[in-house]
Amino acid sequence: MRTTKIERVRGVNDVLPDDCAIAKQLEDTLRKCFESFGYRQINVPLIEYTELYLRKSGEEIASRLYDFIYRNRRLCLRPELTASVVRAYVDNLQGIPLPLRLYYIGSAFRYERPQKERYRQFTQMGIELVGATGAMADAEVISTACEGLNSLGLTEYRVVLGHIGVLGKFLDNLQLESRLRSFLLTNMEILRKEGKAEVERRLCEIYPAFETSPVTSLQRTKRLTDLFQSMDESEAQVAILDLLDSMNIELGGNRDAQEIVDRLLTKMKRQDQTSRVRQALEFMSELGQLAGETTEVLKEAEKLLAIHGIDRSGLAQLHEIINTLEFYNIDKRQISLDLGLSRGLQYYTGMIFEIYHGAEGEERQICGGGRYDDLVTTLGGRQDTPATGFSYGLERLRLALETAGKVWSVDTSVDVLVVPVSQEDSDYGIRVTQQLRQQGLRVEIDVRNKSLSSNFQYASKRGIPYAIIIGSDERLTSEVVLKNMDSGEQQRMTITEAANQLNRLYIKS
């Protein structure tokens, strides 16, 4: 009985045999690169407690989790791998001498609108350097990312450096509420791409006290706020109750009057955050314009930070990283600065970077990472442990290679097809097949009991270059007939001779 076809889930892809073979070559090349720097592989679970990502990753990821409740436990599919690797370090590796160099590869899942180069299931491959701080560590991570691309033959790329600490220090000086600070950090990219109005719209959704109405309204609100802030707590509570009573407003509902007044007073005292948020947005707009050639950007950034009285240690760190990268033979012309770069994840604390490939206007981000010195303690580590790392998006990396004309050859064929002439020859055919496989050959055997001509047609269509024919004569003499599918030439020989000849032809190592 016919049934309706079950479609593939939207936003995820089947990886077919040829693509799997290319992906394996790509992964093996990157593994070799990572291991040459001393990194060792770690595998982490596909499923984690949701809290692992809510604690520090921020709204950029939290809003797109595949998040569910199962038997009273809140779980999710991992949206990235860094948090999982750090969790594994906290669980299992805190006694290992530092620094610890780890690399990983695996699928990640984010719910978003499927479009070109943006999937709901994708593959990340990257490294984490745990327990080291300073320019040497950051430069090693960046250079490893570059060396990985070079090893794939992808050399026309651009490294963009930033430092999240510059904006972080400004927001710290403003003493903003933690949720507002987090919001601004994660919306830096939105500010640059969609403008201040879009960030203000989003801000109003989570912080109604933020007004976009005329200044006169703001001034009235500020005067009222200032009045209540000048009183102590008990005076302010009495004043609000008197005000409501004079206006014949009764406090009802499920909550008592004291609770309502306390909440109202708290909200009114938060009103002064509005002006600070506006200051932050202005500074973010200025910071977002500082992008381009490293020397010029650093010079302009020094001026901006001096005006606002911000510590310039972040700029000094970037300068030192750039100088250290010279020793890795990375062309300075491939490096630029962008102080508006934020990467959207709240766990970054210092240097951040992204790598792009493609012509101007058609650039594709293929890599990203940075420093996250607080994540180990945030996830329960025993002591402060600095860390830095990056990951490639392998699907994007594959597309970049194709765009650059880097075509990977795929050997889809097996070495030889074993063809028993009759069913009586099948047992001997299996023994021959096993012996050939033990010699390192890739061998298929006919399992359909088809005729010789059908098997030869199959071998030709599949691109199998040799066939081994086994009949009653070969079974009696413990020999085989080796047939070259291109020339049609046939030779009778022992199994060992056939294996040796095929291995010489394929130059097996």
C-alpha positions as CSV (number, residue, x, y, z in Angstrom):
1,M,0.0,0.0,0.0
2,R,1.3,3.4,-1.0
3,T,2.0,5.9,1.8
4,T,2.8,9.7,1.7
5,K,6.5,10.4,1.4
6,I,8.1,11.9,4.6
7,E,10.0,15.0,3.7
8,R,13.3,16.1,5.0
9,V,13.0,18.5,7.9
10,R,13.4,22.1,6.7
11,G,16.8,23.7,7.4
12,V,18.8,20.4,7.6
13,N,20.6,18.6,4.8
14,D,21.4,15.1,3.8
15,V,25.1,14.6,3.2
16,L,25.4,12.2,0.4
17,P,28.4,9.8,-0.2
18,D,30.5,12.1,-2.4
19,D,30.0,15.0,-0.1
20,C,30.9,12.8,2.9
21,A,34.1,11.9,1.2
22,I,35.0,15.5,0.6
23,A,34.0,16.5,4.1
24,K,36.3,13.8,5.5
25,Q,39.2,15.1,3.4
26,L,38.6,18.6,4.7
27,E,38.3,17.4,8.3
28,D,41.4,15.2,8.1
29,T,43.4,18.2,6.7
30,L,42.3,20.4,9.6
31,R,42.9,17.7,12.2
32,K,46.5,17.4,10.9
33,C,46.9,21.2,11.2
34,F,45.5,21.3,14.7
35,E,47.6,18.4,15.9
36,S,50.7,20.1,14.6
37,F,50.1,22.8,17.1
38,G,49.7,20.3,19.9
39,Y,45.9,20.2,20.1
40,R,44.1,16.9,21.0
41,Q,40.6,15.9,20.1
42,I,37.7,16.0,22.5
43,N,34.1,14.9,21.8
44,V,31.2,16.4,23.8
45,P,27.5,15.4,24.0
46,L,24.9,16.5,21.4
47,I,22.4,17.2,24.2
48,E,23.0,19.4,27.3
49,Y,21.1,21.1,30.0
50,T,19.7,24.4,28.7
51,E,21.2,26.2,31.6
52,L,24.6,25.7,30.2
53,Y,23.8,28.1,27.4
54,L,21.4,30.5,29.2
55,R,24.0,31.2,31.9
56,K,26.5,33.1,29.6
57,S,25.8,32.7,25.9
58,G,23.2,35.5,25.7
59,E,20.1,36.3,23.8
60,E,21.7,35.8,20.4
61,I,21.8,32.0,21.0
62,A,19.1,31.7,23.8
63,S,16.3,32.8,21.5
64,R,17.2,30.1,18.9
65,L,17.7,27.0,21.0
66,Y,16.1,23.7,20.2
67,D,14.9,23.7,23.9
68,F,12.5,21.2,25.4
69,I,11.4,19.6,28.7
70,Y,11.8,15.9,29.1
71,R,10.9,14.1,32.3
72,N,11.1,17.4,34.2
73,R,14.5,18.3,32.9
74,R,15.1,21.2,30.7
75,L,17.4,20.1,27.8
76,C,18.5,21.4,24.4
77,L,20.5,20.5,21.4
78,R,23.9,22.2,21.6
79,P,23.8,25.5,19.6
80,E,27.7,25.7,19.7
81,L,30.5,23.7,21.2
82,T,32.7,26.0,23.2
83,A,30.4,26.0,26.3
84,S,30.2,22.2,26.1
85,V,34.0,21.9,25.9
86,V,34.4,24.2,28.9
87,R,31.8,22.2,30.8
88,A,33.8,19.1,30.1
89,Y,36.9,20.8,31.3
90,V,35.2,21.8,34.6
91,D,33.8,18.2,35.0
92,N,36.9,16.2,34.1
93,L,40.1,18.1,33.4
94,Q,40.8,20.7,36.1
95,G,43.7,18.6,37.4
96,I,45.5,18.6,34.0
97,P,48.6,20.9,33.8
98,L,47.8,24.1,31.9
99,P,47.7,25.2,29.2
100,L,45.4,22.6,27.8
101,R,44.9,22.5,24.0
102,L,41.7,20.8,22.7
103,Y,40.1,20.6,19.3
104,Y,36.6,19.4,18.4
105,I,34.3,18.7,15.5
106,G,30.5,18.2,15.6
107,S,27.0,19.2,14.6
108,A,25.3,22.2,16.2
109,F,21.7,23.3,16.0
110,R,20.0,26.7,15.9
111,Y,16.5,27.5,15.1
112,E,16.4,30.3,12.5
113,R,15.0,31.0,9.1
114,P,16.7,28.7,6.6
115,Q,18.4,30.5,3.7
116,K,21.5,30.2,1.6
117,E,24.5,29.3,3.8
118,R,22.5,29.4,7.0
119,Y,21.1,26.1,8.2
120,R,19.4,24.8,11.3
121,Q,21.9,22.0,11.6
122,F,25.6,22.8,10.8
123,T,29.1,21.6,11.6
124,Q,31.6,23.4,13.7
125,M,35.3,22.5,13.9
126,G,37.6,24.5,16.2
127,I,40.1,24.7,19.0
128,E,40.1,25.9,22.6
129,L,43.3,27.0,24.4
130,V,42.5,26.8,28.1
131,G,44.7,28.3,30.8
132,A,46.8,30.9,28.9
133,T,46.4,34.6,28.6
134,G,48.3,37.3,26.7
135,A,49.2,38.1,23.1
136,M,51.2,34.8,22.6
137,A,48.1,32.7,23.3
138,D,45.7,34.9,21.2
139,A,48.1,35.0,18.3
140,E,48.5,31.2,18.4
141,V,44.8,30.8,18.1
142,I,44.5,33.2,15.2
143,S,47.5,31.8,13.4
144,T,46.1,28.2,13.8
145,A,42.9,29.4,12.1
146,C,44.9,30.9,9.3
147,E,47.2,27.9,9.0
148,G,44.2,25.7,8.7
149,L,42.9,27.7,5.8
150,N,46.3,27.7,4.1
151,S,46.5,23.9,4.4
152,L,43.3,23.7,2.5
153,G,44.6,25.9,-0.2
154,L,42.4,28.8,0.8
155,T,44.8,31.8,1.0
156,E,42.7,34.8,-0.1
157,Y,41.1,35.7,3.2
158,R,40.8,38.6,5.6
159,V,41.3,38.6,9.3
160,V,39.2,41.1,11.3
161,L,40.2,41.8,14.9
162,G,38.3,43.5,17.6
163,H,38.2,43.8,21.4
164,I,34.9,43.5,23.3
165,G,36.6,44.8,26.4
166,V,36.6,48.4,25.0
167,L,32.8,48.6,25.0
168,G,32.7,46.5,28.2
169,K,34.7,49.1,30.1
170,F,32.6,51.9,28.9
171,L,29.4,50.1,30.0
172,D,31.0,49.3,33.3
173,N,31.8,53.0,33.9
174,L,28.1,53.8,33.3
175,Q,27.1,51.2,36.0
176,L,24.2,49.9,34.0
177,E,22.0,47.2,35.2
178,S,23.4,43.8,34.1
179,R,20.5,43.0,31.8
180,L,20.9,46.3,30.0
181,R,24.7,45.8,29.7
182,S,24.1,42.3,28.3
183,F,21.5,43.7,25.8
184,L,23.8,46.4,24.5
185,L,26.7,44.0,24.1
186,T,24.7,41.5,22.1
187,N,23.0,44.2,20.0
188,M,26.2,45.9,18.7
189,E,25.9,44.1,15.4
190,I,22.2,45.1,15.1
191,L,23.2,48.7,15.7
192,R,25.6,48.7,12.8
193,K,23.6,46.7,10.4
194,E,20.0,48.0,11.1
195,G,20.7,51.3,12.9
196,K,20.0,52.9,16.2
197,A,16.2,53.0,15.7
198,E,16.0,49.2,15.6
199,V,18.0,48.8,18.8
200,E,15.8,51.4,20.5
201,R,12.7,49.4,19.4
202,R,14.1,46.2,20.8
203,L,15.2,48.0,24.0
204,C,11.6,49.3,24.6
205,E,10.4,45.7,24.6
206,I,12.6,44.6,27.5
207,Y,12.9,48.0,29.2
208,P,9.7,50.0,29.0
209,A,11.3,52.8,31.0
210,F,13.4,53.7,27.9
211,E,11.4,56.5,26.3
212,T,11.5,57.5,22.7
213,S,8.9,60.2,23.2
214,P,9.5,64.0,23.1
215,V,12.0,65.6,25.5
216,T,9.3,67.3,27.4
217,S,7.9,64.0,28.5
218,L,11.4,62.8,29.5
219,Q,11.9,66.0,31.5
220,R,8.7,65.5,33.4
221,T,9.5,61.9,34.1
222,K,13.0,62.9,35.3
223,R,11.7,65.5,37.7
224,L,9.3,63.0,39.2
225,T,12.1,60.4,39.5
226,D,14.5,62.9,41.0
227,L,11.9,63.8,43.6
228,F,11.4,60.2,44.8
229,Q,15.2,59.5,44.7
230,S,15.8,62.4,47.0
231,M,13.7,60.7,49.7
232,D,14.6,57.8,51.8
233,E,12.7,54.5,51.3
234,S,10.0,54.9,53.9
235,E,9.3,58.6,52.9
236,A,9.0,57.6,49.2
237,Q,6.6,54.8,50.0
238,V,4.3,57.1,52.1
239,A,4.4,59.8,49.4
240,I,3.3,57.3,46.7
241,L,0.4,56.1,48.9
242,D,-0.6,59.7,49.6
243,L,-0.5,60.6,46.0
244,L,-2.6,57.6,44.9
245,D,-5.1,58.3,47.8
246,S,-5.5,61.9,46.7
247,M,-6.3,60.8,43.2
248,N,-8.9,58.3,44.6
249,I,-6.9,55.3,43.1
250,E,-7.4,52.1,45.0
251,L,-4.8,49.3,45.0
252,G,-6.6,46.0,44.5
253,G,-6.0,42.7,42.8
254,N,-4.1,39.7,44.2
255,R,-1.1,41.6,45.5
256,D,-1.1,43.7,48.6
257,A,-0.6,47.5,48.5
258,Q,2.9,47.4,49.9
259,E,4.1,45.0,47.2
260,I,2.6,47.2,44.5
261,V,4.2,50.3,45.9
262,D,7.6,48.7,46.2
263,R,7.5,47.5,42.6
264,L,6.4,51.0,41.4
265,L,9.2,52.7,43.4
266,T,11.8,50.3,42.0
267,K,10.6,51.1,38.5
268,M,10.7,54.8,39.1
269,K,14.2,54.6,40.5
270,R,15.3,52.8,37.4
271,Q,14.3,55.8,35.2
272,D,17.8,57.3,35.5
273,Q,19.2,54.3,33.4
274,T,17.6,55.9,30.3
275,S,20.1,58.7,30.0
276,R,22.9,56.2,30.5
277,V,21.6,53.9,27.9
278,R,21.5,56.9,25.5
279,Q,25.1,57.6,26.3
280,A,25.9,54.0,25.6
281,L,24.2,54.0,22.2
282,E,26.0,57.2,21.2
283,F,29.4,55.7,22.2
284,M,28.5,52.4,20.4
285,S,27.7,54.4,17.2
286,E,31.1,56.1,17.4
287,L,32.9,52.9,18.1
288,G,31.2,51.1,15.3
289,Q,32.8,53.5,12.8
290,L,36.3,52.6,13.8
291,A,37.1,49.9,11.2
292,G,39.9,49.5,8.7
293,E,43.7,49.6,8.5
294,T,45.2,48.7,11.9
295,T,47.5,51.7,12.4
296,E,44.9,54.3,11.5
297,V,42.1,52.6,13.6
298,L,44.3,52.4,16.7
299,K,45.2,56.1,16.4
300,E,41.5,57.2,16.1
301,A,40.5,54.8,18.9
302,E,43.1,56.3,21.2
303,K,41.5,59.7,20.7
304,L,38.0,58.4,21.3
305,L,38.9,56.5,24.5
306,A,40.8,59.6,25.8
307,I,37.7,61.7,25.4
308,H,35.6,59.3,27.4
309,G,38.3,58.5,30.0
310,I,38.4,54.8,29.2
311,D,41.3,52.6,30.0
312,R,43.3,51.9,26.7
313,S,44.6,48.4,27.8
314,G,42.4,46.7,25.1
315,L,44.1,48.7,22.4
316,A,47.5,47.8,23.7
317,Q,46.5,44.2,23.7
318,L,45.4,44.4,20.0
319,H,48.7,46.2,19.1
320,E,50.7,43.4,20.8
321,I,48.7,40.6,19.1
322,I,49.2,42.2,15.6
323,N,52.9,42.5,16.2
324,T,53.1,38.8,17.4
325,L,51.2,37.6,14.3
326,E,54.1,38.9,12.2
327,F,56.3,36.1,13.5
328,Y,53.7,33.6,12.1
329,N,54.2,35.1,8.6
330,I,50.7,36.4,8.4
331,D,50.6,39.3,5.8
332,K,49.7,42.5,7.6
333,R,47.6,43.5,4.6
334,Q,45.3,40.6,5.5
335,I,44.6,42.0,8.9
336,S,42.2,44.8,9.7
337,L,40.6,46.2,12.9
338,D,36.9,46.6,13.7
339,L,36.2,48.0,17.1
340,G,32.4,47.6,16.5
341,L,32.8,43.8,16.3
342,S,30.9,42.0,19.0
343,R,30.2,38.4,17.8
344,G,26.9,38.4,19.7
345,L,27.9,36.0,22.5
346,Q,28.1,37.4,26.0
347,Y,30.9,35.1,27.2
348,Y,33.7,37.0,25.3
349,T,35.8,39.2,27.5
350,G,38.7,40.4,25.3
351,M,40.1,39.9,21.8
352,I,37.6,38.7,19.2
353,F,38.1,38.0,15.6
354,E,36.4,36.8,12.4
355,I,37.8,35.6,9.1
356,Y,36.2,36.4,5.8
357,H,36.7,35.1,2.3
358,G,35.5,36.4,-1.1
359,A,35.4,39.5,-3.1
360,E,34.3,42.8,-1.6
361,G,30.5,42.9,-1.2
362,E,30.4,39.1,-1.5
363,E,32.4,38.2,1.5
364,R,31.6,35.0,3.5
365,Q,32.4,34.6,7.2
366,I,34.1,31.3,7.6
367,C,35.6,31.5,11.0
368,G,35.1,33.3,14.3
369,G,36.4,33.3,17.9
370,G,38.0,35.2,20.7
371,R,38.9,35.3,24.4
372,Y,36.5,34.2,27.2
373,D,38.3,34.5,30.5
374,D,35.2,34.3,32.7
375,L,33.5,31.2,31.3
376,V,35.3,28.6,33.3
377,T,34.2,30.1,36.7
378,T,30.8,30.9,35.3
379,L,30.3,27.2,34.7
380,G,31.5,26.2,38.1
381,G,35.3,26.1,37.7
382,R,37.4,26.0,40.9
383,Q,39.5,29.1,40.0
384,D,39.8,31.8,37.4
385,T,41.0,30.2,34.2
386,P,41.7,32.3,31.1
387,A,40.8,30.7,27.7
388,T,40.6,31.6,24.0
389,G,39.6,29.7,20.9
390,F,37.8,29.7,17.5
391,S,35.6,27.6,15.2
392,Y,35.1,27.2,11.5
393,G,31.7,26.7,10.0
394,L,32.5,23.7,7.8
395,E,29.6,24.2,5.4
396,R,30.6,27.7,4.7
397,L,34.2,26.7,4.5
398,R,33.3,24.1,1.8
399,L,31.4,26.8,-0.2
400,A,34.4,29.1,0.1
401,L,36.7,26.4,-1.3
402,E,34.3,25.9,-4.2
403,T,34.1,29.6,-4.9
404,A,37.9,29.8,-5.0
405,G,37.9,27.0,-7.5
406,K,39.4,24.4,-5.1
407,V,37.8,21.2,-6.4
408,W,38.5,18.2,-4.3
409,S,38.7,14.9,-6.2
410,V,36.7,12.1,-4.7
411,D,37.6,8.4,-5.3
412,T,34.2,6.9,-5.3
413,S,35.2,3.5,-6.7
414,V,36.2,0.3,-5.1
415,D,39.3,-1.5,-6.4
416,V,37.9,-4.7,-7.6
417,L,34.6,-6.6,-8.0
418,V,34.6,-10.3,-7.3
419,V,32.2,-12.2,-9.5
420,P,31.3,-15.9,-8.7
421,V,30.2,-17.6,-11.9
422,S,27.6,-19.7,-10.1
423,Q,26.1,-20.1,-6.6
424,E,28.4,-23.1,-6.1
425,D,31.4,-20.7,-6.4
426,S,30.1,-18.2,-3.8
427,D,31.8,-19.8,-0.8
428,Y,35.2,-19.6,-2.5
429,G,34.3,-16.1,-3.7
430,I,33.8,-14.9,-0.1
431,R,37.1,-16.4,1.0
432,V,38.9,-14.6,-1.9
433,T,37.1,-11.4,-1.0
434,Q,38.2,-11.6,2.6
435,Q,41.8,-12.3,1.6
436,L,41.9,-9.3,-0.7
437,R,40.4,-7.0,2.0
438,Q,43.1,-8.2,4.4
439,Q,45.7,-6.9,1.9
440,G,44.2,-3.4,2.1
441,L,42.0,-3.5,-1.0
442,R,38.4,-2.2,-1.3
443,V,36.4,-5.1,-2.6
444,E,32.8,-5.7,-3.6
445,I,31.3,-9.2,-4.3
446,D,28.2,-9.9,-6.4
447,V,25.4,-10.6,-3.9
448,R,22.6,-10.8,-6.5
449,N,23.7,-13.9,-8.5
450,K,23.7,-11.9,-11.7
451,S,25.3,-13.0,-15.0
452,L,28.9,-12.2,-15.9
453,S,27.8,-9.6,-18.5
454,S,25.5,-7.9,-16.0
455,N,28.3,-7.7,-13.5
456,F,30.7,-6.2,-16.1
457,Q,28.1,-3.6,-17.0
458,Y,27.7,-2.8,-13.3
459,A,31.5,-2.5,-12.8
460,S,31.8,-0.1,-15.8
461,K,29.0,2.1,-14.6
462,R,30.4,2.3,-11.1
463,G,33.9,2.9,-12.4
464,I,35.4,-0.2,-10.8
465,P,38.6,-0.8,-12.8
466,Y,39.0,-4.6,-12.2
467,A,36.9,-7.7,-11.8
468,I,37.9,-11.1,-10.4
469,I,36.1,-14.0,-12.0
470,I,35.7,-17.2,-10.1
471,G,34.4,-20.4,-11.6
472,S,34.7,-24.1,-11.0
473,D,38.2,-24.3,-12.5
474,E,39.5,-21.5,-10.3
475,R,37.8,-23.0,-7.2
476,L,39.6,-26.3,-7.8
477,T,43.0,-24.7,-8.4
478,S,42.7,-22.0,-5.7
479,E,43.2,-19.4,-8.4
480,V,41.3,-16.4,-9.8
481,V,41.0,-14.6,-13.2
482,L,41.8,-10.9,-13.0
483,K,40.1,-8.8,-15.7
484,N,41.1,-5.2,-16.6
485,M,37.7,-3.5,-17.3
486,D,39.2,-0.9,-19.7
487,S,41.3,-3.2,-21.9
488,G,39.4,-6.4,-21.4
489,E,42.7,-8.3,-20.8
490,Q,42.3,-11.3,-18.5
491,Q,45.0,-13.2,-16.5
492,R,44.8,-16.3,-14.4
493,M,46.9,-16.1,-11.2
494,T,46.9,-17.0,-7.5
495,I,45.0,-14.8,-4.9
496,T,48.3,-13.5,-3.6
497,E,49.5,-12.5,-7.0
498,A,46.3,-10.7,-7.7
499,A,46.5,-8.8,-4.5
500,N,50.1,-7.8,-5.1
501,Q,49.4,-6.7,-8.7
502,L,46.4,-4.6,-7.6
503,N,48.3,-3.0,-4.7
504,R,51.1,-2.1,-7.1
505,L,48.6,-0.5,-9.5
506,Y,47.0,1.6,-6.7
507,I,50.4,2.3,-5.0
508,K,48.9,1.3,-1.7
509,S,50.9,2.5,1.4
